[in-house]
Amino acid sequence: MTQAELRLCSLLLQEHFGEIVEKVGNSLLRTGPRPLRLLVGDTGLLPDQVKKALCVLLQHNLARYEVQPRGSVEYEARSERILRILRYPRYIYTAKTLYGDPGELLVEELLLHGHLSMSCAVSRVADRLTETMEDGKTMDYAEVSGTFVRLADTHFIQRCPVVPETPAGTAAPPAPTLAVVERDMYVVPRLSLVGKGKRRRSCDEEEQGEHKAKRQKAEGGSSEPPPDDGIYWQVNLERFHQHFRDQALVSAVGSRMDQTSSEVVRTMLRMSEVTTASGAAHTQPLSSNEIFRSLPAGYNIGKQVLDQYLALLADDPLEFVGKSGDSGGGTYTVSPFPHPSLIPLLLHRFGSRCARIFRLLLRKKHLEQKQVEDFAMIPAKEAKDMLYRMLSENLVSLQEIPKTPDHAPSRTFYLYTVNVAAAARMLLHRCYKSAANLMERRQHETRENKRLLEKSQRVEAILASMQATGAEAAQLREVEEMITGPERQQLETLKRNVNKIDASENQVDETIFVLESFIESTVKR
C-alpha cells in the first residue's frame, strides 16, 4: 500500500467516523492483520474504545476478521473498501437517477448505517420523505418497499452474510464464520409493510412519548421484533461499478461512431446486466436475433442494418464488441472495461507536441529517437527534450536491444515505448494524492472559518424557531442583521470554494474509477 493511499484512507476515516476509528483503522492499514491485544498497545486507546471502533469498521464492511489455527482472532482493514467512501455521492446520485427519491434515500441510509433490515430502511426513508412533503401528505410504506424490491431485483443491493446455525452439542468457535447462500442473495422477504411516514414530533409530544415508553417498560411490555429480524441488506458496490463502466462504454461508442451504435451497445449491456458477473472480462454471448428483438421501439432499423452495425463494432480496433460465434445470425459480447485516454493529460501537462509523440508511440509500439523525430516532424532538440521529460515522469519507457553481448552503447538500439499499464498506475497514484490534497484543503477552509460558520448556524436556528412561532418581519430582519455584510460575503466565498473542491473531488474519483477498471482488466488478461 502506497503512502498516498494510506493518507487518503486516514482522511476518509477521520472525516466520516472520527479520530478513534481513524486511529484504529490507520494502525491496521500500516501493520496488517493484528489481534485485539496488539491493537490496544499500538493505538494507546482503552480496550473498550478499540472494540467499539472495530465494531464500526465491521458494521460498514471496512474491516474483516479471521480465526487463526491457534484460536486467536485477527482483524484486517480493507483499504480498497475504505477508498470507496470517496464514491458515495456518485452511488447516491446514480440511485436517484434510476429510481427517484426513494431509491436515493434507500441507498443513502444503507451507506450511512453499513447495513439495515428492509423494514427499518423502509420506515426511515418513508419518514424522511414525509418530512419534505406538504402538510397533510405522507409517504406510503408500499411505495418505498416497491423501490427496495426493484433495487434488489437489479442487484444494486444484496443480503449481508449471516452466521450459520451451529449444530447442537458442538462447541461455539471463537468468532462466527459468516456465510451467504448464493441463491438467496437478492431474494426479498415477503413482508406486508403497512403504514405511512411520520413527521418529527414537537418537544412536548416527545416528552409524552418518552414517559409512555418508560411506563410500558416498567409494566413489562416489550415490542415484537420485526418480521425480517436477522435479514440485513447492504449496497452492492460492484453492481454500481458495472453500471458506471456500462455508461462510460456507451458514451465512448457514441463519441467514436454515432448514436445508433451506442444504442445497440446499450441494448446489449441491458440484456446482460444481471446475468454477467461483476468484474467479468466480457458479457454473456448474445445472438444478433436477440439483440434485434430487444432494441427500443423508437429505433426503426432493419435486421440487415443492425448486422452491419455489429460488424463495424466488432472490427473496431478498440474492441468494444467482439464476435464469439456464428449461431443465431452471429453471437456477440461486449468488453465492459473502458480504455483510459492519457492524451488529455499530456495536452494539459506537456503540450500538443508531447501528445503527438505519445500517440505515435502507442501506434508504432517501438521507435528510436531518430524515427520519433522523423515521424512526428519535430526538431531533434525538441524531440529529445520531450522524450526525456516523459521518461522522467514514467509515461514512456526505454528498452535496450544490444547487438553484442558487451552492451556497448555504440552497438545498442535504444527504443522508446509506452507501457500503458505502468502509466495508468502512476496516474492512479497521483489521483490518490490529489484527492487527499483536496480533502485537506476543504478541511482547512472549514477550520479557518469555523467561528463564522457557527455564528451562521446559530442565526439560522434562531430564524427557524422565530418563523415557527410566527414572528414579525421586522424581528426577522433584526436577527438577519446579526451577520454583517463583509461576513455574508465571506460566507458566500467559502461556500463557492467548498463547492468547487467537492466538484473536483468527484472529477478525480471518476478518473480513479476509469484507471482502476483498466488496471483490473489488464491483470485479469
PESULHU-V557657 format. One record per residue. N is the residue number from 0. RES is the residue in one letter. OMEGA is omega in radians with two decimals (* if undefined). NEAR is the number of other ideal C-beta (glycine too) atoms within 10 Angstrom. D_LAST is the distance of its C-alpha to the last C-alpha in Angstrom with 2 decimals. Layout:
N_RES_OMEGA_NEAR_D_LAST, N_RES_OMEGA_NEAR_D_LAST
This chain:
0_M_-3.09_12_22.68, 1_T_3.12_13_24.05, 2_Q_3.13_11_27.66, 3_A_3.11_18_26.83, 4_E_-3.14_20_24.94, 5_L_3.14_16_27.81, 6_R_-3.13_18_30.39, 7_L_3.11_26_28.87, 8_C_3.14_28_28.58, 9_S_3.13_18_32.20, 10_L_-3.14_21_33.44, 11_L_3.13_22_31.84, 12_L_-3.12_26_33.33, 13_Q_-3.09_18_36.68, 14_E_-3.02_13_36.91, 15_H_-3.01_16_36.08, 16_F_3.10_18_37.51, 17_G_-2.99_12_39.98, 18_E_-3.08_11_40.62, 19_I_3.12_18_40.82, 20_V_3.12_22_37.40, 21_E_-3.13_19_35.98, 22_K_3.12_20_37.62, 23_V_3.14_29_36.28, 24_G_3.12_27_32.72, 25_N_3.11_19_32.81, 26_S_3.12_23_34.04, 27_L_-3.13_25_31.19, 28_L_-3.09_20_28.58, 29_R_-2.97_13_30.23, 30_T_-3.11_13_30.95, 31_G_-3.09_11_28.39, 32_P_-3.12_16_29.61, 33_R_3.03_19_33.42, 34_P_-3.08_13_36.32, 35_L_-3.08_16_38.90, 36_R_-3.14_11_41.51, 37_L_3.11_14_39.50, 38_L_3.13_22_38.42, 39_V_-3.14_19_42.10, 40_G_-3.08_12_43.01, 41_D_-3.07_17_40.27, 42_T_-3.09_18_40.91, 43_G_3.13_10_44.70, 44_L_3.06_19_44.85, 45_L_3.14_11_46.88, 46_P_3.13_11_45.26, 47_D_3.11_9_45.87, 48_Q_3.13_16_44.14, 49_V_3.13_24_41.03, 50_K_3.13_14_41.02, 51_K_3.11_15_41.34, 52_A_3.10_26_38.56, 53_L_3.08_20_36.23, 54_C_3.12_13_37.36, 55_V_-3.13_19_36.39, 56_L_3.13_26_32.89, 57_L_3.13_15_32.37, 58_Q_-3.11_14_33.92, 59_H_3.07_21_31.44, 60_N_3.14_18_28.43, 61_L_3.10_25_28.07, 62_A_3.07_23_28.58, 63_R_3.12_15_28.28, 64_Y_-3.13_19_30.43, 65_E_3.11_12_30.16, 66_V_-3.14_14_33.09, 67_Q_-3.12_11_33.25, 68_P_-3.12_5_34.71, 69_R_3.07_6_38.03, 70_G_3.12_9_38.35, 71_S_-3.13_13_37.67, 72_V_3.12_14_35.38, 73_E_-3.12_18_32.90, 74_Y_-3.10_22_31.58, 75_E_3.09_16_28.34, 76_A_3.12_25_27.55, 77_R_-3.05_18_24.32, 78_S_-3.10_17_23.65, 79_E_3.13_12_20.76, 80_R_3.10_16_23.25, 81_I_-3.14_23_26.11, 82_L_3.13_18_24.36, 83_R_3.10_21_24.07, 84_I_3.12_19_27.88, 85_L_-3.05_23_27.59, 86_R_-3.11_21_26.14, 87_Y_3.13_18_28.96, 88_P_-3.13_15_31.00, 89_R_3.07_16_28.19, 90_Y_-3.08_24_27.74, 91_I_3.14_20_31.52, 92_Y_3.12_13_31.87, 93_T_3.11_19_29.24, 94_A_3.11_26_31.16, 95_K_-3.14_16_34.37, 96_T_-3.06_11_33.05, 97_L_-2.98_16_31.95, 98_Y_3.08_20_34.70, 99_G_-3.09_12_37.49, 100_D_3.10_16_39.44, 101_P_3.11_24_39.23, 102_G_3.12_23_35.42, 103_E_-3.07_20_35.37, 104_L_3.09_26_37.80, 105_L_3.12_29_36.19, 106_V_3.13_26_32.83, 107_E_3.13_20_34.83, 108_E_3.14_17_36.87, 109_L_3.10_25_33.91, 110_L_-3.10_21_32.21, 111_L_-3.08_14_35.61, 112_H_-3.11_15_36.43, 113_G_3.00_18_33.07, 114_H_-3.11_19_33.96, 115_L_2.98_21_37.00, 116_S_-3.09_20_38.57, 117_M_-3.10_25_38.84, 118_S_-3.14_21_42.64, 119_C_-3.13_17_42.57, 120_A_-3.11_23_39.95, 121_V_-3.12_28_41.87, 122_S_3.12_20_45.22, 123_R_-3.10_19_43.97, 124_V_3.12_29_42.48, 125_A_3.11_25_45.60, 126_D_-3.12_18_47.81, 127_R_3.13_17_45.92, 128_L_3.11_19_46.04, 129_T_3.12_17_49.73, 130_E_-3.09_12_50.44, 131_T_-3.10_11_49.31, 132_M_3.09_12_51.37, 133_E_3.11_5_55.00, 134_D_3.13_5_57.77, 135_G_3.12_5_58.35, 136_K_3.13_11_54.80, 137_T_3.11_15_52.29, 138_M_-3.12_24_48.74, 139_D_3.10_16_48.63, 140_Y_-3.07_21_46.34, 141_A_-3.13_14_45.48, 142_E_3.14_17_43.82, 143_V_-3.14_26_41.64, 144_S_3.06_24_40.74, 145_G_3.07_14_39.77, 146_T_3.10_21_37.25, 147_F_3.14_26_36.00, 148_V_3.13_13_35.48, 149_R_3.08_17_33.59, 150_L_3.13_26_31.23, 151_A_-3.13_19_30.61, 152_D_3.12_13_30.24, 153_T_3.00_16_27.47, 154_H_3.08_18_25.82, 155_F_2.98_25_26.50, 156_I_-3.09_28_28.45, 157_Q_3.13_20_28.17, 158_R_3.05_21_30.35, 159_C_3.03_16_30.31, 160_P_-3.12_17_30.07, 161_V_3.10_15_33.62, 162_V_3.12_11_35.54, 163_P_-3.14_12_36.03, 164_E_3.12_6_39.63, 165_T_3.11_11_40.91, 166_P_-3.12_6_43.11, 167_A_3.10_5_46.75, 168_G_3.12_5_47.96, 169_T_-3.12_7_44.67, 170_A_3.13_6_44.44, 171_A_3.13_7_42.37, 172_P_3.11_11_39.40, 173_P_3.09_12_39.56, 174_A_-3.10_15_36.95, 175_P_3.06_14_35.81, 176_T_-3.09_11_32.35, 177_L_3.14_13_31.10, 178_A_3.09_9_29.52, 179_V_3.10_13_28.93, 180_V_-3.03_11_29.21, 181_E_-3.07_6_26.25, 182_R_-3.14_7_28.64, 183_D_-3.00_12_30.90, 184_M_-3.08_15_28.39, 185_Y_-3.14_20_29.40, 186_V_-3.13_13_32.87, 187_V_3.10_18_35.63, 188_P_-3.13_12_38.90, 189_R_-3.13_7_41.88, 190_L_3.03_17_44.07, 191_S_-3.12_8_47.13, 192_L_-3.12_18_46.93, 193_V_3.12_9_50.25, 194_G_3.12_14_51.39, 195_K_3.13_14_51.20, 196_G_-3.11_23_50.04, 197_K_3.06_13_52.63, 198_R_3.09_11_53.70, 199_R_-3.11_9_54.29, 200_R_3.06_11_57.79, 201_S_-3.09_10_60.43, 202_C_-3.13_7_61.55, 203_D_3.14_8_64.55, 204_E_3.12_10_62.49, 205_E_3.13_11_59.95, 206_E_3.11_11_62.85, 207_Q_3.13_12_64.29, 208_G_3.12_11_60.95, 209_E_3.12_10_60.64, 210_H_3.14_10_64.20, 211_K_3.13_10_63.50, 212_A_3.12_12_60.35, 213_K_-3.14_10_62.30, 214_R_3.11_10_65.14, 215_Q_-3.14_12_62.81, 216_K_3.14_10_61.28, 217_A_3.13_8_64.79, 218_E_3.09_8_65.80, 219_G_3.13_6_62.89, 220_G_3.13_9_61.04, 221_S_3.14_8_57.23, 222_S_-3.13_7_54.81, 223_E_3.09_6_52.76, 224_P_3.14_10_49.01, 225_P_-3.07_15_46.85, 226_P_3.14_14_45.87, 227_D_-3.14_18_42.13, 228_D_-3.13_11_42.78, 229_G_3.09_9_39.88, 230_I_-3.08_18_37.21, 231_Y_-3.08_20_35.31, 232_W_3.09_23_32.68, 233_Q_3.13_19_30.07, 234_V_3.10_25_27.88, 235_N_-3.05_22_24.37, 236_L_-3.12_19_22.56, 237_E_3.11_13_19.13, 238_R_3.05_20_20.94, 239_F_3.12_20_22.36, 240_H_3.09_20_19.01, 241_Q_3.10_24_17.89, 242_H_3.12_19_21.19, 243_F_3.13_20_20.74, 244_R_3.13_22_17.41, 245_D_3.14_22_19.23, 246_Q_3.12_14_22.19, 247_A_-3.13_18_20.33, 248_L_3.13_23_18.70, 249_V_3.13_22_22.17, 250_S_-3.14_13_23.79, 251_A_3.13_17_21.49, 252_V_3.13_24_22.15, 253_G_-3.14_16_25.82, 254_S_-3.11_9_26.22, 255_R_-3.09_13_24.50, 256_M_3.11_17_26.33, 257_D_-3.05_12_28.94, 258_Q_-3.12_10_29.86, 259_T_3.11_16_29.75, 260_S_3.14_20_26.12, 261_S_3.12_19_25.19, 262_E_3.07_19_27.36, 263_V_3.13_26_25.63, 264_V_3.11_26_22.20, 265_R_3.12_20_23.99, 266_T_3.12_21_25.51, 267_M_3.14_26_22.27, 268_L_3.13_21_20.81, 269_R_3.14_13_24.18, 270_M_-3.03_18_24.27, 271_S_-3.03_19_21.03, 272_E_-3.12_16_21.24, 273_V_-3.09_12_22.58, 274_T_-3.13_10_20.94, 275_T_3.13_19_17.29, 276_A_3.10_10_16.10, 277_S_3.13_14_15.43, 278_G_3.12_15_11.86, 279_A_-3.09_16_10.77, 280_A_3.10_14_8.08, 281_H_-3.12_17_11.28, 282_T_3.06_23_14.94, 283_Q_3.13_15_17.14, 284_P_3.13_17_18.45, 285_L_-3.13_23_21.72, 286_S_-3.14_16_24.47, 287_S_3.14_20_26.35, 288_N_3.11_15_29.52, 289_E_3.14_16_28.17, 290_I_-3.12_24_26.95, 291_F_-3.13_18_30.40, 292_R_-3.07_11_32.26, 293_S_3.13_12_30.37, 294_L_3.11_16_30.95, 295_P_-3.06_10_33.35, 296_A_-3.09_5_37.00, 297_G_-3.10_6_37.55, 298_Y_-3.12_13_35.30, 299_N_3.08_8_37.55, 300_I_-3.11_14_35.30, 301_G_-3.13_9_35.73, 302_K_-3.13_13_33.34, 303_Q_3.11_7_33.39, 304_V_3.10_13_32.53, 305_L_3.12_20_29.59, 306_D_3.10_15_28.25, 307_Q_3.09_12_28.65, 308_Y_-3.14_19_26.73, 309_L_3.11_24_23.82, 310_A_3.10_15_23.90, 311_L_3.14_14_23.96, 312_L_-3.13_23_20.98, 313_A_-3.13_16_18.97, 314_D_-3.12_10_20.16, 315_D_-3.11_15_19.38, 316_P_3.12_5_17.21, 317_L_3.00_12_15.45, 318_E_3.02_13_14.14, 319_F_-3.11_23_15.38, 320_V_3.11_25_16.37, 321_G_3.11_16_15.23, 322_K_-3.07_16_17.73, 323_S_3.14_14_17.01, 324_G_-3.09_11_20.59, 325_D_-3.10_10_24.27, 326_S_3.11_11_26.02, 327_G_-3.12_13_27.95, 328_G_-3.11_16_28.08, 329_G_3.10_19_24.33, 330_T_-3.02_20_21.47, 331_Y_3.06_25_18.97, 332_T_3.11_21_16.00, 333_V_3.05_26_15.18, 334_S_-2.97_18_11.95, 335_P_-3.09_26_13.37, 336_F_3.13_21_11.63, 337_P_3.11_22_14.19, 338_H_-3.08_18_13.70, 339_P_3.06_20_16.24, 340_S_-3.13_10_19.20, 341_L_-3.08_20_20.63, 342_I_3.13_15_23.63, 343_P_3.11_11_25.92, 344_L_-3.13_18_25.63, 345_L_3.10_23_26.63, 346_L_-3.10_15_29.43, 347_H_-2.99_9_30.76, 348_R_-3.02_13_30.51, 349_F_-3.14_17_31.11, 350_G_-3.03_12_32.56, 351_S_-3.10_9_31.94, 352_R_3.07_18_32.14, 353_C_3.11_25_29.32, 354_A_3.11_19_27.20, 355_R_3.12_19_28.25, 356_I_-3.12_26_27.20, 357_F_3.13_25_23.77, 358_R_3.11_15_23.25, 359_L_3.12_17_24.54, 360_L_3.08_23_22.14, 361_L_-3.09_14_19.14, 362_R_-3.04_10_20.65, 363_K_3.12_14_21.95, 364_K_-3.10_10_19.21, 365_H_3.13_13_21.90, 366_L_2.98_20_25.58, 367_E_-3.10_13_28.67, 368_Q_-3.14_16_30.88, 369_K_3.11_10_33.51, 370_Q_3.10_14_31.10, 371_V_3.14_23_29.91, 372_E_-3.07_19_33.63, 373_D_-3.08_13_34.40, 374_F_-3.10_16_31.54, 375_A_-3.14_20_31.77, 376_M_3.14_9_35.60, 377_I_3.12_20_36.04, 378_P_-3.03_11_38.75, 379_A_-3.08_12_37.77, 380_K_-3.13_9_38.85, 381_E_-3.13_14_36.94, 382_A_3.14_21_33.73, 383_K_-3.14_14_33.96, 384_D_-3.12_14_34.61, 385_M_3.12_23_31.73, 386_L_-3.13_23_29.20, 387_Y_3.09_13_30.49, 388_R_3.13_15_30.39, 389_M_3.11_22_26.72, 390_L_3.13_13_26.09, 391_S_3.12_9_28.00, 392_E_3.13_17_25.92, 393_N_3.06_14_22.61, 394_L_3.00_25_21.65, 395_V_3.13_24_21.76, 396_S_-3.09_15_21.61, 397_L_-3.13_12_23.94, 398_Q_-3.13_11_23.09, 399_E_3.07_10_26.06, 400_I_-3.08_10_26.63, 401_P_3.04_12_30.01, 402_K_-3.09_11_32.35, 403_T_-3.09_9_34.23, 404_P_-3.07_7_33.51, 405_D_3.10_8_35.58, 406_H_3.11_10_33.14, 407_A_-3.10_10_36.16, 408_P_-3.11_8_35.36, 409_S_-3.13_6_37.53, 410_R_-3.14_11_35.56, 411_T_3.02_14_32.00, 412_F_3.06_11_29.75, 413_Y_-3.06_11_28.24, 414_L_3.04_18_25.33, 415_Y_3.12_23_24.00, 416_T_3.14_14_20.36, 417_V_2.99_22_18.15, 418_N_-3.00_14_15.20, 419_V_-3.12_15_14.08, 420_A_3.13_14_12.00, 421_A_3.11_14_15.16, 422_A_3.12_22_17.43, 423_A_3.11_20_15.85, 424_R_3.12_17_16.35, 425_M_3.12_16_19.86, 426_L_3.11_20_20.66, 427_L_3.10_21_19.53, 428_H_3.12_16_21.94, 429_R_3.11_16_24.62, 430_C_3.09_22_24.19, 431_Y_3.11_22_24.83, 432_K_-3.14_17_27.90, 433_S_-3.13_18_29.06, 434_A_3.12_24_28.87, 435_A_3.11_22_30.86, 436_N_3.13_17_33.37, 437_L_3.12_21_33.91, 438_M_3.12_19_34.58, 439_E_3.12_12_37.01, 440_R_3.12_16_38.73, 441_R_3.10_19_39.24, 442_Q_3.12_14_40.67, 443_H_3.13_10_42.92, 444_E_-3.13_14_44.22, 445_T_-3.12_13_45.02, 446_R_-3.13_9_46.65, 447_E_-3.10_11_48.82, 448_N_-3.05_19_50.17, 449_K_-3.11_9_50.42, 450_R_-3.13_9_54.22, 451_L_3.12_15_54.15, 452_L_3.12_14_51.46, 453_E_3.11_10_53.48, 454_K_3.12_15_56.61, 455_S_3.12_18_54.92, 456_Q_3.11_10_53.73, 457_R_3.14_13_57.27, 458_V_3.13_15_58.82, 459_E_3.12_13_56.44, 460_A_3.12_10_57.28, 461_I_3.14_15_61.01, 462_L_-3.13_16_60.74, 463_A_-3.14_9_58.88, 464_S_3.12_10_61.55, 465_M_3.10_15_64.37, 466_Q_3.13_10_63.00, 467_A_-3.13_9_62.75, 468_T_3.07_6_66.44, 469_G_-3.14_6_67.52, 470_A_3.14_15_68.44, 471_E_-3.09_9_70.13, 472_A_-3.14_7_68.42, 473_A_3.11_7_70.50, 474_Q_3.12_11_69.32, 475_L_3.13_14_65.66, 476_R_-3.13_9_66.18, 477_E_3.11_12_67.81, 478_V_3.14_15_64.81, 479_E_-3.12_13_62.37, 480_E_3.04_10_64.44, 481_M_3.04_13_63.60, 482_I_-3.07_17_60.51, 483_T_3.14_9_61.87, 484_G_3.11_8_60.72, 485_P_3.11_8_58.92, 486_E_3.12_15_57.17, 487_R_3.10_13_56.04, 488_Q_3.11_10_54.72, 489_Q_3.10_15_52.88, 490_L_3.11_16_51.30, 491_E_3.12_10_50.15, 492_T_3.12_12_48.59, 493_L_-3.14_17_46.81, 494_K_3.14_10_45.50, 495_R_-3.13_10_44.26, 496_N_-3.14_15_42.50, 497_V_3.09_15_40.82, 498_N_3.10_10_39.64, 499_K_3.14_13_38.12, 500_I_3.12_17_36.34, 501_D_3.12_13_35.02, 502_A_3.11_11_33.75, 503_S_3.09_16_32.07, 504_E_3.13_19_30.36, 505_N_3.12_14_28.95, 506_Q_3.11_13_27.74, 507_V_-3.14_20_26.07, 508_D_3.07_19_24.35, 509_E_3.09_15_23.03, 510_T_3.10_18_21.50, 511_I_-3.11_20_20.11, 512_F_-3.13_20_18.48, 513_V_-3.13_22_16.78, 514_L_3.11_22_15.57, 515_E_3.13_17_14.39, 516_S_3.14_22_12.49, 517_F_-3.14_19_10.75, 518_I_3.11_18_10.06, 519_E_-3.13_14_8.83, 520_S_3.12_18_6.32, 521_T_3.10_13_5.18, 522_V_-3.10_8_5.49, 523_K_3.13_10_3.79, 524_R_*_8_0.00
